[in-house]
Amino acid sequence: MKDKRITEADVIAELRDGMTIGIGGWGSRRKPMQLVRAILRSPLRDLTVVSYGGADVGLLCAAGKVKKVIYGFVSLDSIPLEPHFRAARQAGTVEVMELDEGMLQWGLYAAALRLPFLPTRAGLGSDIMTLNPELRTVASPYGDDTLLAMPALPLDVALVHMNRADAAGNTQFLGPDLYFDDLFCAAAKRRFVSCERIVETAELSAGGSVHTLKLSRLLVDGVVAAPGGAHFTSCEPDYPRDEAFQKEYATAAGDPARWAEFRTRWLECDAVEYGRRLGERGAEVHK
C-alpha cells in the first residue's frame, strides 16, 4: 500500500486561492485545527468554507481568508455563538449560504454520489428559500409531493482530523461520533487527514473496533501526524475541549489588542508540544 504520510506544508501546497474547502468535525469538536493554523499562516484568500462550523470558520473569517461560508451552524458548543463569525456576519464581510443541518448533509451526500441534487423536505416552510433564492423545488414523479432540491456541494479539498490512522490513509475515530467527516471526504477531489497518532494497520482493528473504521484509504490522499492537532477543540477520548482556552479565545475576540496578542501566541504554538503535554497531563491541557 502507498505511504501517504505528508506534512502540513504539503497540504498547504495543494491549496489555491478561491478553492472550496470542506472542514470536518462539529462545532468545537474534533476540528483539524493544526491545518487551520497552517492556512492562517499562508497567503491564501477568497476561500469558500463548507462546515458544521466552530472556531475553524471564525478564525478564517477573522483573518480575511474567506469569501463565502456554507454552513448548518457556527458555534463553540459550550459558548453558543462563535464571536468572529458573528462579527463577520453582522458586518456583511462574507457571503453566506445558511442551511438546515440536514440540508448540508444532503448537499455533501449528493456531491459524494456525483448527483446534481437530492430531494428533501428539510427547509420547506421556513425562511431557507427566502435566504437562499437560488434554491429550487421539484415535483415528485411518484406522487403529489413538492420537495426542496438540495444542490450538491462539491469540494475541492476536505480537511478532517481523526484519532488514529495508518500510513496508507485508513483512519479511525474513537470518540462518540464520526460526524460527517466521511461525507466531506467523499464529496471532495482531494482529501487530507490529520490525526493524533499514526499506527500500524493491525492496531486499527484491535479489540473488535472495526466499526470505528469509517474512512478508508480510498478516500484519503494524505495523512499528517498531528498529536494535539485538534486543540482547543475536543478529540475524545484523547482529550476534551480546552474550556479555559476557548473562553480566553472568545473573550479576546472582543478586544483588538488582546486578540492580536492571543492570535500571535496561538499561531506560533507547536501542536507536537500540545500532544506531549496532553499525554503527560491527561485531560489538563496547557494554556
C-alpha angles and dihedrals in degrees: 000000000000117000105236099180111136139156131252087252088060089053093051090049088062094054126090137189113274096024124144107237125189116206118200130213126068127266104307096348128104097337119167091244096161089059090045089054089052090054090049090055092049129081092242116140143173096035125168107218122201113193152135079239138224133140089331090070094038095052094047091049092048090052093052093244097124132082097171138009123206108192149152091210140335111219143140090220099223087041103047100208124049100226100211094047090047090053092048092047094049092046092047093231093137133046114237141199106197112200141175109258091246092050091055089050090049092049091054091045092051090051090048090053091045090238123142093230145342125224119241142164091220111111096022113128092020136093090263091102091047093050092044106036091173090072117102137199127228132207116236111244089212101053146343098295121127111206136186112252104222107204120228117263104214114190130210091206137007123205119193138162125222137181097238140006138169124231091263094059102259104143139198135203117204100180129087098278143026087209104198099307091125091056092048089055094043090051094051136084092216126027128195127184128196115196142185093239139003110222140174114282093245091059091062092067098036116128095021094292096140090121089067092061101090100139115062130195088259088073098042127079099176141011124209120197104227115162106193087011095140094054128159088026119067126269103184131230091014093057140336127241110289096240095181092051092045091051090051089049093052094044094048090052090074095054117061095204094046091045093052090054093044094048093050092049093048095046091052095050121111115234090204088059089050088053094049093051092044089055092049098045104030112211094001104096120192121258 
